[in-house]
């Protein structure tokens, strides 16, 4: 499996230990960035209400690189170091490719994105891609039968959105899509 993978980690932190947890999370992220190939970055969200879980998203370019991190001595040491800060075990969910376009799994405590804002983003991305694909590939595919032109355009568009555009765009527009989420970003890469 070579497609990018994202881990959503939800972890409750002991009351009064939030600053220590955030410092620990920063050290964890900096260590991952230094030591693990394929690490694409992270995003962190503080709990909206006291007692709720912190949400952390970690992206790797492949399942192989993620598993190297998950089974590493570094991760084991960091979990041991932070154990006194945790109010409960973390919940980990793996997500790849298209899952970012759909609702999170049942039980995931992620605020729902604004459907109106998601629609605006998708209209902008789809319009731009369709326009660019038609301008660049239209003359080449002009003699192709219509179903084949549509299939080629849709295939290229979905591939670009899934593996190139949306994974890079989503973290940059998270505050627009999730307008009510509290966010802290100790480190983005």
C-alpha positions as CSV (number, residue, x, y, z in Angstrom):
1,X,0.0,0.0,0.0
2,X,1.7,3.2,-1.1
3,X,-1.1,5.9,-0.7
4,X,-0.9,8.5,2.1
5,X,-2.4,7.5,5.4
6,X,-3.6,9.7,8.2
7,X,-4.0,8.7,11.8
8,X,-6.6,10.4,13.9
9,X,-5.7,10.1,17.6
10,X,-8.2,11.1,20.2
11,X,-6.8,11.3,23.8
12,X,-8.2,12.6,27.0
13,X,-5.7,14.4,29.2
14,X,-5.7,14.6,33.0
15,X,-7.2,17.9,34.3
16,X,-4.5,20.5,34.9
17,X,-1.9,18.7,32.8
18,X,-2.9,20.2,29.4
19,X,0.2,22.4,29.1
20,X,2.5,19.5,29.9
21,X,0.6,17.3,27.4
22,X,1.0,20.0,24.7
23,X,4.7,20.2,25.4
24,X,4.9,16.4,25.2
25,X,3.0,16.5,21.9
26,X,5.4,19.0,20.5
27,X,8.4,16.8,21.5
28,X,6.7,13.8,19.9
29,X,6.1,15.7,16.7
30,X,9.6,17.1,16.4
31,X,11.0,13.6,17.0
32,X,8.8,12.1,14.3
33,X,9.8,14.8,11.8
34,X,13.5,14.2,12.5
35,X,13.6,10.4,12.6
36,X,10.9,9.0,10.4
37,X,10.9,9.1,6.6
38,X,7.6,9.7,4.9
39,X,6.2,11.9,7.7
40,X,4.0,14.6,6.0
41,X,3.0,16.6,9.0
42,X,0.5,16.9,11.9
43,X,-2.4,19.0,13.0
44,X,-3.6,19.4,16.6
45,X,-7.0,20.5,18.0
46,X,-7.6,21.3,21.6
47,X,-10.8,20.1,23.2
48,X,-13.8,22.3,22.7
49,X,-15.1,21.6,26.2
50,X,-13.2,20.7,29.3
51,X,-12.8,16.9,29.7
52,X,-13.2,16.3,25.9
53,X,-10.4,14.6,24.0
54,X,-7.5,16.3,22.2
55,X,-7.5,15.4,18.5
56,X,-4.3,15.0,16.6
57,X,-3.9,14.1,13.0
58,X,-0.6,12.6,11.8
59,X,0.0,12.1,8.1
60,X,2.5,9.7,6.5
61,X,3.1,9.1,2.8
62,X,2.6,5.3,3.1
63,X,1.4,2.6,5.4
64,X,4.9,1.2,5.5
65,X,6.3,4.5,6.9
66,X,3.4,4.8,9.4
67,X,4.0,1.3,10.7
68,X,7.7,2.0,11.1
69,X,6.7,4.8,13.4
70,X,4.0,2.8,15.2
71,X,6.4,-0.1,16.0
72,X,9.4,2.1,16.8
73,X,11.3,2.3,20.1
74,X,10.9,6.1,19.9
75,X,7.1,5.9,20.0
76,X,7.2,3.4,22.9
77,X,9.5,5.7,24.9
78,X,7.3,8.7,24.2
79,X,4.2,6.9,25.3
80,X,5.9,5.8,28.4
81,X,7.1,9.3,29.1
82,X,3.6,10.7,28.6
83,X,1.7,8.0,30.4
84,X,1.2,10.1,33.6
85,X,-0.5,12.8,31.5
86,X,-3.2,10.6,29.9
87,X,-6.6,10.3,31.5
88,X,-7.5,7.3,29.3
89,X,-6.1,5.2,26.4
90,X,-6.0,6.9,23.0
91,X,-8.3,5.9,20.2
92,X,-6.6,5.6,16.9
93,X,-8.3,5.6,13.5
94,X,-6.5,5.2,10.2
95,X,-7.8,7.0,7.2
96,X,-6.5,6.9,3.6
97,X,-7.4,8.8,0.4
98,X,-11.1,9.3,-0.1
99,X,-12.2,9.1,3.6
100,X,-11.5,12.8,4.0
101,X,-14.4,13.5,1.6
102,X,-16.9,11.7,3.7
103,X,-18.3,11.8,7.2
104,X,-16.0,10.3,9.9
105,X,-16.7,6.8,11.3
106,X,-19.4,6.4,13.9
107,X,-18.1,7.2,17.3
108,X,-15.4,9.6,16.0
109,X,-15.6,12.8,18.1
110,X,-14.8,15.3,15.3
111,X,-16.9,18.4,14.9
112,X,-18.9,18.1,11.7
113,X,-17.6,20.4,9.0
114,X,-19.8,23.1,7.6
115,X,-21.6,21.6,4.6
116,X,-22.0,25.0,2.9
117,X,-18.3,25.7,3.2
118,X,-17.3,22.1,2.1
119,X,-19.6,22.7,-1.0
120,X,-17.8,26.0,-1.7
121,X,-14.4,24.4,-1.5
122,X,-15.4,21.4,-3.7
123,X,-17.0,23.7,-6.3
124,X,-13.8,25.8,-6.4
125,X,-11.6,22.7,-6.7
126,X,-13.8,20.8,-9.2
127,X,-14.4,23.9,-11.4
128,X,-10.7,24.7,-11.5
129,X,-9.7,21.1,-12.3
130,X,-12.4,20.6,-15.0
131,X,-11.5,23.9,-16.6
132,X,-7.7,23.1,-16.6
133,X,-8.3,19.5,-17.8
134,X,-10.5,20.7,-20.6
135,X,-8.1,23.4,-21.7
136,X,-5.0,21.1,-21.6
137,X,-6.5,17.7,-22.7
138,X,-9.6,18.9,-24.6
139,X,-7.8,19.4,-27.9
140,X,-6.1,16.0,-27.6
141,X,-9.3,14.1,-26.7
142,X,-11.5,16.0,-29.1
143,X,-11.8,13.0,-31.4
144,X,-12.4,10.5,-28.6
145,X,-16.0,9.3,-28.1
146,X,-17.8,11.4,-25.4
147,X,-18.0,8.6,-22.8
148,X,-14.2,7.9,-23.1
149,X,-13.4,11.7,-22.7
150,X,-15.7,11.9,-19.6
151,X,-14.1,8.8,-18.1
152,X,-10.6,10.0,-18.7
153,X,-11.4,13.5,-17.3
154,X,-13.2,12.1,-14.2
155,X,-10.4,9.6,-13.5
156,X,-7.7,12.2,-13.7
157,X,-9.8,14.7,-11.6
158,X,-10.5,12.2,-8.9
159,X,-6.9,11.0,-8.7
160,X,-5.6,14.6,-8.4
161,X,-8.2,15.5,-5.8
162,X,-7.6,12.3,-3.7
163,X,-3.8,12.1,-3.8
164,X,-2.5,15.6,-4.6
165,X,-4.9,18.5,-4.0
166,X,-7.2,17.6,-1.0
167,X,-4.5,16.2,1.2
168,X,-2.5,19.4,0.8
169,X,-5.5,21.8,0.8
170,X,-7.5,20.4,3.7
171,X,-5.0,21.2,6.5
172,X,-4.6,24.8,5.1
173,X,-8.4,25.4,5.1
174,X,-9.3,23.5,8.3
175,X,-10.3,26.7,10.1
176,X,-12.6,27.6,7.3
177,X,-14.2,24.2,7.1
178,X,-14.4,23.7,10.9
179,X,-15.1,27.2,12.0
180,X,-15.9,26.4,15.6
181,X,-13.0,24.1,16.4
182,X,-10.2,25.2,18.7
183,X,-6.8,24.6,17.3
184,X,-3.3,24.7,18.4
185,X,-0.4,23.9,16.1
186,X,2.7,23.2,18.1
187,X,4.2,22.1,14.8
188,X,2.8,21.5,11.3
189,X,5.7,19.6,9.8
